[in-house]
Amino acid sequence: MSKRFGGALLCGALALLVGCSDMKKDRRDVTDVQQQAERIRQQARELEEKARAATGEAKRALEKDAAEKRAAADRLQRKQKAEEFRRELTDRLDEFDRKAHEWKKQADRATGEAKQKMQTELERLDEKSKDLRVRLDKLKDSSGDTWEEVKKGLDRAMSELHTAFDRAKERFR
């Protein structure tokens, strides 16, 4: 086996390992958040149980604390879902960008009107991709309470990008 091939094989294996380790970390993060949310919910149930036995002010305070715990657990899970969604969308966007890069090479080899049409199409795709990345950054900043609204906009934008890629695919055949 040549040194060049061995080096390439080693680089590929390392990239695969790094990717696998990232996926394992992501799964651990999700599990950790789920466990944390469940612990908080358990605390809320314990407070509710104490509230049943209490009376007056103490009962109201315990009920309030339990409600706050449940709300905190819900926020935590919404935030985790938003992060999972952001990762998934980023992966899909990266794949679109890789494909657009391949098409750019193809467009560079083309000539005349075909080249112009391909470049115009690539510019549209690039614009949509950049817009979607900006929106993804906003998702990081959105609170757990508002991420559903941001998600709807991102879903629409991703759908538009997907449609644009399908149209472009026809031109790049």
PyMOL commands that place a pseudoatom at each C-alpha (Angstrom):
pseudoatom trace, name=CA, resn=MET, resi=1, chain=A, elem=C, hetatm=0, pos=[0.000, 0.000, 0.000]
pseudoatom trace, name=CA, resn=SER, resi=2, chain=A, elem=C, hetatm=0, pos=[1.421, 3.371, -0.955]
pseudoatom trace, name=CA, resn=LYS, resi=3, chain=A, elem=C, hetatm=0, pos=[2.125, 6.025, 1.654]
pseudoatom trace, name=CA, resn=ARG, resi=4, chain=A, elem=C, hetatm=0, pos=[-0.316, 8.396, -0.039]
pseudoatom trace, name=CA, resn=PHE, resi=5, chain=A, elem=C, hetatm=0, pos=[-3.139, 5.847, 0.029]
pseudoatom trace, name=CA, resn=GLY, resi=6, chain=A, elem=C, hetatm=0, pos=[-2.306, 4.901, 3.634]
pseudoatom trace, name=CA, resn=GLY, resi=7, chain=A, elem=C, hetatm=0, pos=[-2.354, 8.561, 4.640]
pseudoatom trace, name=CA, resn=ALA, resi=8, chain=A, elem=C, hetatm=0, pos=[-5.680, 9.117, 2.920]
pseudoatom trace, name=CA, resn=LEU, resi=9, chain=A, elem=C, hetatm=0, pos=[-7.091, 6.018, 4.580]
pseudoatom trace, name=CA, resn=LEU, resi=10, chain=A, elem=C, hetatm=0, pos=[-5.865, 7.231, 7.975]
pseudoatom trace, name=CA, resn=CYS, resi=11, chain=A, elem=C, hetatm=0, pos=[-7.371, 10.694, 7.419]
pseudoatom trace, name=CA, resn=GLY, resi=12, chain=A, elem=C, hetatm=0, pos=[-10.691, 9.135, 6.410]
pseudoatom trace, name=CA, resn=ALA, resi=13, chain=A, elem=C, hetatm=0, pos=[-10.713, 6.891, 9.465]
pseudoatom trace, name=CA, resn=LEU, resi=14, chain=A, elem=C, hetatm=0, pos=[-9.948, 9.835, 11.754]
pseudoatom trace, name=CA, resn=ALA, resi=15, chain=A, elem=C, hetatm=0, pos=[-12.728, 11.894, 10.196]
pseudoatom trace, name=CA, resn=LEU, resi=16, chain=A, elem=C, hetatm=0, pos=[-15.135, 9.002, 10.701]
pseudoatom trace, name=CA, resn=LEU, resi=17, chain=A, elem=C, hetatm=0, pos=[-14.074, 8.610, 14.329]
pseudoatom trace, name=CA, resn=VAL, resi=18, chain=A, elem=C, hetatm=0, pos=[-14.451, 12.318, 15.025]
pseudoatom trace, name=CA, resn=GLY, resi=19, chain=A, elem=C, hetatm=0, pos=[-17.906, 12.288, 13.420]
pseudoatom trace, name=CA, resn=CYS, resi=20, chain=A, elem=C, hetatm=0, pos=[-18.931, 9.232, 15.438]
pseudoatom trace, name=CA, resn=SER, resi=21, chain=A, elem=C, hetatm=0, pos=[-17.647, 10.787, 18.642]
pseudoatom trace, name=CA, resn=ASP, resi=22, chain=A, elem=C, hetatm=0, pos=[-19.667, 13.944, 17.913]
pseudoatom trace, name=CA, resn=MET, resi=23, chain=A, elem=C, hetatm=0, pos=[-22.804, 11.850, 17.333]
pseudoatom trace, name=CA, resn=LYS, resi=24, chain=A, elem=C, hetatm=0, pos=[-22.231, 9.980, 20.604]
pseudoatom trace, name=CA, resn=LYS, resi=25, chain=A, elem=C, hetatm=0, pos=[-21.759, 13.304, 22.414]
pseudoatom trace, name=CA, resn=ASP, resi=26, chain=A, elem=C, hetatm=0, pos=[-24.971, 14.645, 20.894]
pseudoatom trace, name=CA, resn=ARG, resi=27, chain=A, elem=C, hetatm=0, pos=[-26.859, 11.545, 22.043]
pseudoatom trace, name=CA, resn=ARG, resi=28, chain=A, elem=C, hetatm=0, pos=[-25.364, 11.881, 25.538]
pseudoatom trace, name=CA, resn=ASP, resi=29, chain=A, elem=C, hetatm=0, pos=[-26.376, 15.552, 25.624]
pseudoatom trace, name=CA, resn=VAL, resi=30, chain=A, elem=C, hetatm=0, pos=[-29.952, 14.665, 24.688]
pseudoatom trace, name=CA, resn=THR, resi=31, chain=A, elem=C, hetatm=0, pos=[-30.061, 11.926, 27.312]
pseudoatom trace, name=CA, resn=ASP, resi=32, chain=A, elem=C, hetatm=0, pos=[-28.584, 14.245, 29.951]
pseudoatom trace, name=CA, resn=VAL, resi=33, chain=A, elem=C, hetatm=0, pos=[-31.194, 16.908, 29.240]
pseudoatom trace, name=CA, resn=GLN, resi=34, chain=A, elem=C, hetatm=0, pos=[-33.988, 14.338, 29.311]
pseudoatom trace, name=CA, resn=GLN, resi=35, chain=A, elem=C, hetatm=0, pos=[-32.739, 13.003, 32.641]
pseudoatom trace, name=CA, resn=GLN, resi=36, chain=A, elem=C, hetatm=0, pos=[-32.401, 16.505, 34.042]
pseudoatom trace, name=CA, resn=ALA, resi=37, chain=A, elem=C, hetatm=0, pos=[-35.947, 17.374, 32.934]
pseudoatom trace, name=CA, resn=GLU, resi=38, chain=A, elem=C, hetatm=0, pos=[-37.251, 14.177, 34.515]
pseudoatom trace, name=CA, resn=ARG, resi=39, chain=A, elem=C, hetatm=0, pos=[-35.460, 14.983, 37.805]
pseudoatom trace, name=CA, resn=ILE, resi=40, chain=A, elem=C, hetatm=0, pos=[-37.063, 18.420, 37.821]
pseudoatom trace, name=CA, resn=ARG, resi=41, chain=A, elem=C, hetatm=0, pos=[-40.488, 16.894, 37.117]
pseudoatom trace, name=CA, resn=GLN, resi=42, chain=A, elem=C, hetatm=0, pos=[-39.946, 14.442, 39.978]
pseudoatom trace, name=CA, resn=GLN, resi=43, chain=A, elem=C, hetatm=0, pos=[-39.189, 17.376, 42.265]
pseudoatom trace, name=CA, resn=ALA, resi=44, chain=A, elem=C, hetatm=0, pos=[-42.414, 18.997, 41.087]
pseudoatom trace, name=CA, resn=ARG, resi=45, chain=A, elem=C, hetatm=0, pos=[-44.375, 15.820, 41.878]
pseudoatom trace, name=CA, resn=GLU, resi=46, chain=A, elem=C, hetatm=0, pos=[-42.824, 15.712, 45.351]
pseudoatom trace, name=CA, resn=LEU, resi=47, chain=A, elem=C, hetatm=0, pos=[-43.797, 19.340, 45.944]
pseudoatom trace, name=CA, resn=GLU, resi=48, chain=A, elem=C, hetatm=0, pos=[-47.336, 18.610, 44.762]
pseudoatom trace, name=CA, resn=GLU, resi=49, chain=A, elem=C, hetatm=0, pos=[-47.526, 15.676, 47.158]
pseudoatom trace, name=CA, resn=LYS, resi=50, chain=A, elem=C, hetatm=0, pos=[-46.426, 17.909, 50.042]
pseudoatom trace, name=CA, resn=ALA, resi=51, chain=A, elem=C, hetatm=0, pos=[-48.949, 20.535, 48.926]
pseudoatom trace, name=CA, resn=ARG, resi=52, chain=A, elem=C, hetatm=0, pos=[-51.785, 18.027, 49.237]
pseudoatom trace, name=CA, resn=ALA, resi=53, chain=A, elem=C, hetatm=0, pos=[-50.965, 17.574, 52.902]
pseudoatom trace, name=CA, resn=ALA, resi=54, chain=A, elem=C, hetatm=0, pos=[-50.411, 21.281, 53.564]
pseudoatom trace, name=CA, resn=THR, resi=55, chain=A, elem=C, hetatm=0, pos=[-52.974, 24.012, 54.133]
pseudoatom trace, name=CA, resn=GLY, resi=56, chain=A, elem=C, hetatm=0, pos=[-53.247, 27.739, 53.625]
pseudoatom trace, name=CA, resn=GLU, resi=57, chain=A, elem=C, hetatm=0, pos=[-50.130, 29.729, 52.658]
pseudoatom trace, name=CA, resn=ALA, resi=58, chain=A, elem=C, hetatm=0, pos=[-47.844, 26.710, 52.792]
pseudoatom trace, name=CA, resn=LYS, resi=59, chain=A, elem=C, hetatm=0, pos=[-50.053, 24.863, 50.311]
pseudoatom trace, name=CA, resn=ARG, resi=60, chain=A, elem=C, hetatm=0, pos=[-50.104, 27.791, 47.883]
pseudoatom trace, name=CA, resn=ALA, resi=61, chain=A, elem=C, hetatm=0, pos=[-46.317, 28.208, 48.133]
pseudoatom trace, name=CA, resn=LEU, resi=62, chain=A, elem=C, hetatm=0, pos=[-45.722, 24.514, 47.463]
pseudoatom trace, name=CA, resn=GLU, resi=63, chain=A, elem=C, hetatm=0, pos=[-48.136, 24.517, 44.527]
pseudoatom trace, name=CA, resn=LYS, resi=64, chain=A, elem=C, hetatm=0, pos=[-46.413, 27.588, 43.099]
pseudoatom trace, name=CA, resn=ASP, resi=65, chain=A, elem=C, hetatm=0, pos=[-42.975, 25.968, 43.484]
pseudoatom trace, name=CA, resn=ALA, resi=66, chain=A, elem=C, hetatm=0, pos=[-44.250, 22.794, 41.789]
pseudoatom trace, name=CA, resn=ALA, resi=67, chain=A, elem=C, hetatm=0, pos=[-45.661, 24.800, 38.875]
pseudoatom trace, name=CA, resn=GLU, resi=68, chain=A, elem=C, hetatm=0, pos=[-42.355, 26.642, 38.485]
pseudoatom trace, name=CA, resn=LYS, resi=69, chain=A, elem=C, hetatm=0, pos=[-40.471, 23.323, 38.447]
pseudoatom trace, name=CA, resn=ARG, resi=70, chain=A, elem=C, hetatm=0, pos=[-42.754, 21.934, 35.748]
pseudoatom trace, name=CA, resn=ALA, resi=71, chain=A, elem=C, hetatm=0, pos=[-42.330, 25.100, 33.687]
pseudoatom trace, name=CA, resn=ALA, resi=72, chain=A, elem=C, hetatm=0, pos=[-38.540, 24.873, 34.048]
pseudoatom trace, name=CA, resn=ALA, resi=73, chain=A, elem=C, hetatm=0, pos=[-38.572, 21.247, 32.865]
pseudoatom trace, name=CA, resn=ASP, resi=74, chain=A, elem=C, hetatm=0, pos=[-40.746, 22.183, 29.886]
pseudoatom trace, name=CA, resn=ARG, resi=75, chain=A, elem=C, hetatm=0, pos=[-38.414, 25.064, 28.942]
pseudoatom trace, name=CA, resn=LEU, resi=76, chain=A, elem=C, hetatm=0, pos=[-35.424, 22.762, 29.181]
pseudoatom trace, name=CA, resn=GLN, resi=77, chain=A, elem=C, hetatm=0, pos=[-37.009, 20.232, 26.845]
pseudoatom trace, name=CA, resn=ARG, resi=78, chain=A, elem=C, hetatm=0, pos=[-38.079, 22.918, 24.358]
pseudoatom trace, name=CA, resn=LYS, resi=79, chain=A, elem=C, hetatm=0, pos=[-34.554, 24.281, 24.313]
pseudoatom trace, name=CA, resn=GLN, resi=80, chain=A, elem=C, hetatm=0, pos=[-33.183, 20.778, 23.691]
pseudoatom trace, name=CA, resn=LYS, resi=81, chain=A, elem=C, hetatm=0, pos=[-35.649, 20.209, 20.853]
pseudoatom trace, name=CA, resn=ALA, resi=82, chain=A, elem=C, hetatm=0, pos=[-34.608, 23.521, 19.322]
pseudoatom trace, name=CA, resn=GLU, resi=83, chain=A, elem=C, hetatm=0, pos=[-30.950, 22.509, 19.479]
pseudoatom trace, name=CA, resn=GLU, resi=84, chain=A, elem=C, hetatm=0, pos=[-31.680, 19.110, 17.898]
pseudoatom trace, name=CA, resn=PHE, resi=85, chain=A, elem=C, hetatm=0, pos=[-33.658, 20.831, 15.151]
pseudoatom trace, name=CA, resn=ARG, resi=86, chain=A, elem=C, hetatm=0, pos=[-30.838, 23.339, 14.588]
pseudoatom trace, name=CA, resn=ARG, resi=87, chain=A, elem=C, hetatm=0, pos=[-28.275, 20.533, 14.266]
pseudoatom trace, name=CA, resn=GLU, resi=88, chain=A, elem=C, hetatm=0, pos=[-30.463, 18.602, 11.839]
pseudoatom trace, name=CA, resn=LEU, resi=89, chain=A, elem=C, hetatm=0, pos=[-31.080, 21.664, 9.684]
pseudoatom trace, name=CA, resn=THR, resi=90, chain=A, elem=C, hetatm=0, pos=[-27.392, 22.587, 9.741]
pseudoatom trace, name=CA, resn=ASP, resi=91, chain=A, elem=C, hetatm=0, pos=[-26.499, 19.095, 8.519]
pseudoatom trace, name=CA, resn=ARG, resi=92, chain=A, elem=C, hetatm=0, pos=[-29.029, 19.344, 5.698]
pseudoatom trace, name=CA, resn=LEU, resi=93, chain=A, elem=C, hetatm=0, pos=[-27.773, 22.814, 4.772]
pseudoatom trace, name=CA, resn=ASP, resi=94, chain=A, elem=C, hetatm=0, pos=[-24.185, 21.564, 4.727]
pseudoatom trace, name=CA, resn=GLU, resi=95, chain=A, elem=C, hetatm=0, pos=[-25.239, 18.823, 2.324]
pseudoatom trace, name=CA, resn=PHE, resi=96, chain=A, elem=C, hetatm=0, pos=[-26.962, 21.363, 0.056]
pseudoatom trace, name=CA, resn=ASP, resi=97, chain=A, elem=C, hetatm=0, pos=[-23.834, 23.531, 0.134]
pseudoatom trace, name=CA, resn=ARG, resi=98, chain=A, elem=C, hetatm=0, pos=[-21.633, 20.567, -0.838]
pseudoatom trace, name=CA, resn=LYS, resi=99, chain=A, elem=C, hetatm=0, pos=[-23.899, 19.843, -3.777]
pseudoatom trace, name=CA, resn=ALA, resi=100, chain=A, elem=C, hetatm=0, pos=[-23.912, 23.518, -4.810]
pseudoatom trace, name=CA, resn=HIS, resi=101, chain=A, elem=C, hetatm=0, pos=[-20.104, 23.485, -4.696]
pseudoatom trace, name=CA, resn=GLU, resi=102, chain=A, elem=C, hetatm=0, pos=[-20.092, 20.523, -7.096]
pseudoatom trace, name=CA, resn=TRP, resi=103, chain=A, elem=C, hetatm=0, pos=[-22.496, 22.375, -9.385]
pseudoatom trace, name=CA, resn=LYS, resi=104, chain=A, elem=C, hetatm=0, pos=[-20.278, 25.455, -9.258]
pseudoatom trace, name=CA, resn=LYS, resi=105, chain=A, elem=C, hetatm=0, pos=[-17.412, 23.387, -10.641]
pseudoatom trace, name=CA, resn=GLN, resi=106, chain=A, elem=C, hetatm=0, pos=[-19.746, 22.161, -13.374]
pseudoatom trace, name=CA, resn=ALA, resi=107, chain=A, elem=C, hetatm=0, pos=[-20.869, 25.723, -14.130]
pseudoatom trace, name=CA, resn=ASP, resi=108, chain=A, elem=C, hetatm=0, pos=[-17.239, 26.872, -14.337]
pseudoatom trace, name=CA, resn=ARG, resi=109, chain=A, elem=C, hetatm=0, pos=[-16.656, 24.321, -17.112]
pseudoatom trace, name=CA, resn=ALA, resi=110, chain=A, elem=C, hetatm=0, pos=[-19.784, 25.359, -19.018]
pseudoatom trace, name=CA, resn=THR, resi=111, chain=A, elem=C, hetatm=0, pos=[-19.844, 28.067, -21.665]
pseudoatom trace, name=CA, resn=GLY, resi=112, chain=A, elem=C, hetatm=0, pos=[-22.175, 30.690, -23.047]
pseudoatom trace, name=CA, resn=GLU, resi=113, chain=A, elem=C, hetatm=0, pos=[-25.809, 30.920, -22.080]
pseudoatom trace, name=CA, resn=ALA, resi=114, chain=A, elem=C, hetatm=0, pos=[-25.738, 27.629, -20.170]
pseudoatom trace, name=CA, resn=LYS, resi=115, chain=A, elem=C, hetatm=0, pos=[-22.964, 28.960, -17.942]
pseudoatom trace, name=CA, resn=GLN, resi=116, chain=A, elem=C, hetatm=0, pos=[-24.884, 32.173, -17.285]
pseudoatom trace, name=CA, resn=LYS, resi=117, chain=A, elem=C, hetatm=0, pos=[-28.074, 30.290, -16.347]
pseudoatom trace, name=CA, resn=MET, resi=118, chain=A, elem=C, hetatm=0, pos=[-26.147, 27.963, -14.065]
pseudoatom trace, name=CA, resn=GLN, resi=119, chain=A, elem=C, hetatm=0, pos=[-24.406, 30.853, -12.332]
pseudoatom trace, name=CA, resn=THR, resi=120, chain=A, elem=C, hetatm=0, pos=[-27.700, 32.695, -11.865]
pseudoatom trace, name=CA, resn=GLU, resi=121, chain=A, elem=C, hetatm=0, pos=[-29.254, 29.586, -10.356]
pseudoatom trace, name=CA, resn=LEU, resi=122, chain=A, elem=C, hetatm=0, pos=[-26.252, 29.093, -8.057]
pseudoatom trace, name=CA, resn=GLU, resi=123, chain=A, elem=C, hetatm=0, pos=[-26.486, 32.707, -6.893]
pseudoatom trace, name=CA, resn=ARG, resi=124, chain=A, elem=C, hetatm=0, pos=[-30.140, 32.168, -5.952]
pseudoatom trace, name=CA, resn=LEU, resi=125, chain=A, elem=C, hetatm=0, pos=[-29.282, 28.999, -4.084]
pseudoatom trace, name=CA, resn=ASP, resi=126, chain=A, elem=C, hetatm=0, pos=[-26.423, 30.704, -2.272]
pseudoatom trace, name=CA, resn=GLU, resi=127, chain=A, elem=C, hetatm=0, pos=[-28.695, 33.580, -1.257]
pseudoatom trace, name=CA, resn=LYS, resi=128, chain=A, elem=C, hetatm=0, pos=[-31.333, 31.210, 0.123]
pseudoatom trace, name=CA, resn=SER, resi=129, chain=A, elem=C, hetatm=0, pos=[-28.696, 29.178, 1.937]
pseudoatom trace, name=CA, resn=LYS, resi=130, chain=A, elem=C, hetatm=0, pos=[-27.179, 32.273, 3.558]
pseudoatom trace, name=CA, resn=ASP, resi=131, chain=A, elem=C, hetatm=0, pos=[-30.635, 33.487, 4.591]
pseudoatom trace, name=CA, resn=LEU, resi=132, chain=A, elem=C, hetatm=0, pos=[-31.368, 30.142, 6.194]
pseudoatom trace, name=CA, resn=ARG, resi=133, chain=A, elem=C, hetatm=0, pos=[-28.059, 30.177, 8.086]
pseudoatom trace, name=CA, resn=VAL, resi=134, chain=A, elem=C, hetatm=0, pos=[-28.889, 33.640, 9.469]
pseudoatom trace, name=CA, resn=ARG, resi=135, chain=A, elem=C, hetatm=0, pos=[-32.248, 32.316, 10.624]
pseudoatom trace, name=CA, resn=LEU, resi=136, chain=A, elem=C, hetatm=0, pos=[-30.529, 29.320, 12.211]
pseudoatom trace, name=CA, resn=ASP, resi=137, chain=A, elem=C, hetatm=0, pos=[-28.339, 31.687, 14.192]
pseudoatom trace, name=CA, resn=LYS, resi=138, chain=A, elem=C, hetatm=0, pos=[-31.487, 33.399, 15.456]
pseudoatom trace, name=CA, resn=LEU, resi=139, chain=A, elem=C, hetatm=0, pos=[-32.741, 30.015, 16.635]
pseudoatom trace, name=CA, resn=LYS, resi=140, chain=A, elem=C, hetatm=0, pos=[-29.739, 29.815, 18.984]
pseudoatom trace, name=CA, resn=ASP, resi=141, chain=A, elem=C, hetatm=0, pos=[-30.769, 33.136, 20.485]
pseudoatom trace, name=CA, resn=SER, resi=142, chain=A, elem=C, hetatm=0, pos=[-34.485, 32.419, 20.722]
pseudoatom trace, name=CA, resn=SER, resi=143, chain=A, elem=C, hetatm=0, pos=[-35.939, 31.436, 24.042]
pseudoatom trace, name=CA, resn=GLY, resi=144, chain=A, elem=C, hetatm=0, pos=[-37.410, 28.018, 24.578]
pseudoatom trace, name=CA, resn=ASP, resi=145, chain=A, elem=C, hetatm=0, pos=[-40.830, 29.636, 24.539]
pseudoatom trace, name=CA, resn=THR, resi=146, chain=A, elem=C, hetatm=0, pos=[-40.540, 31.170, 21.067]
pseudoatom trace, name=CA, resn=TRP, resi=147, chain=A, elem=C, hetatm=0, pos=[-38.638, 28.469, 19.214]
pseudoatom trace, name=CA, resn=GLU, resi=148, chain=A, elem=C, hetatm=0, pos=[-41.795, 26.940, 17.717]
pseudoatom trace, name=CA, resn=GLU, resi=149, chain=A, elem=C, hetatm=0, pos=[-42.475, 30.192, 15.854]
pseudoatom trace, name=CA, resn=VAL, resi=150, chain=A, elem=C, hetatm=0, pos=[-38.881, 30.389, 14.637]
pseudoatom trace, name=CA, resn=LYS, resi=151, chain=A, elem=C, hetatm=0, pos=[-39.058, 26.697, 13.650]
pseudoatom trace, name=CA, resn=LYS, resi=152, chain=A, elem=C, hetatm=0, pos=[-42.063, 27.324, 11.400]
pseudoatom trace, name=CA, resn=GLY, resi=153, chain=A, elem=C, hetatm=0, pos=[-40.172, 30.042, 9.538]
pseudoatom trace, name=CA, resn=LEU, resi=154, chain=A, elem=C, hetatm=0, pos=[-37.113, 27.802, 9.230]
pseudoatom trace, name=CA, resn=ASP, resi=155, chain=A, elem=C, hetatm=0, pos=[-39.221, 24.919, 7.941]
pseudoatom trace, name=CA, resn=ARG, resi=156, chain=A, elem=C, hetatm=0, pos=[-40.690, 27.197, 5.262]
pseudoatom trace, name=CA, resn=ALA, resi=157, chain=A, elem=C, hetatm=0, pos=[-37.270, 28.534, 4.293]
pseudoatom trace, name=CA, resn=MET, resi=158, chain=A, elem=C, hetatm=0, pos=[-35.818, 25.016, 4.133]
pseudoatom trace, name=CA, resn=SER, resi=159, chain=A, elem=C, hetatm=0, pos=[-38.709, 23.905, 1.961]
pseudoatom trace, name=CA, resn=GLU, resi=160, chain=A, elem=C, hetatm=0, pos=[-38.075, 26.826, -0.405]
pseudoatom trace, name=CA, resn=LEU, resi=161, chain=A, elem=C, hetatm=0, pos=[-34.375, 25.958, -0.551]
pseudoatom trace, name=CA, resn=HIS, resi=162, chain=A, elem=C, hetatm=0, pos=[-35.201, 22.323, -1.232]
pseudoatom trace, name=CA, resn=THR, resi=163, chain=A, elem=C, hetatm=0, pos=[-37.532, 23.352, -4.073]
pseudoatom trace, name=CA, resn=ALA, resi=164, chain=A, elem=C, hetatm=0, pos=[-34.841, 25.634, -5.497]
pseudoatom trace, name=CA, resn=PHE, resi=165, chain=A, elem=C, hetatm=0, pos=[-32.327, 22.782, -5.355]
pseudoatom trace, name=CA, resn=ASP, resi=166, chain=A, elem=C, hetatm=0, pos=[-34.751, 20.465, -7.142]
pseudoatom trace, name=CA, resn=ARG, resi=167, chain=A, elem=C, hetatm=0, pos=[-35.178, 23.071, -9.896]
pseudoatom trace, name=CA, resn=ALA, resi=168, chain=A, elem=C, hetatm=0, pos=[-31.424, 23.559, -10.115]
pseudoatom trace, name=CA, resn=LYS, resi=169, chain=A, elem=C, hetatm=0, pos=[-30.831, 19.815, -10.227]
pseudoatom trace, name=CA, resn=GLU, resi=170, chain=A, elem=C, hetatm=0, pos=[-32.790, 19.690, -13.478]
pseudoatom trace, name=CA, resn=ARG, resi=171, chain=A, elem=C, hetatm=0, pos=[-30.531, 22.350, -14.988]
pseudoatom trace, name=CA, resn=PHE, resi=172, chain=A, elem=C, hetatm=0, pos=[-27.321, 20.688, -13.846]
pseudoatom trace, name=CA, resn=ARG, resi=173, chain=A, elem=C, hetatm=0, pos=[-28.039, 17.284, -15.378]
for i in range(1, 173): cmd.bond("trace and resi %d" % i, "trace and resi %d" % (i + 1))
show_as sticks, trace
zoom trace
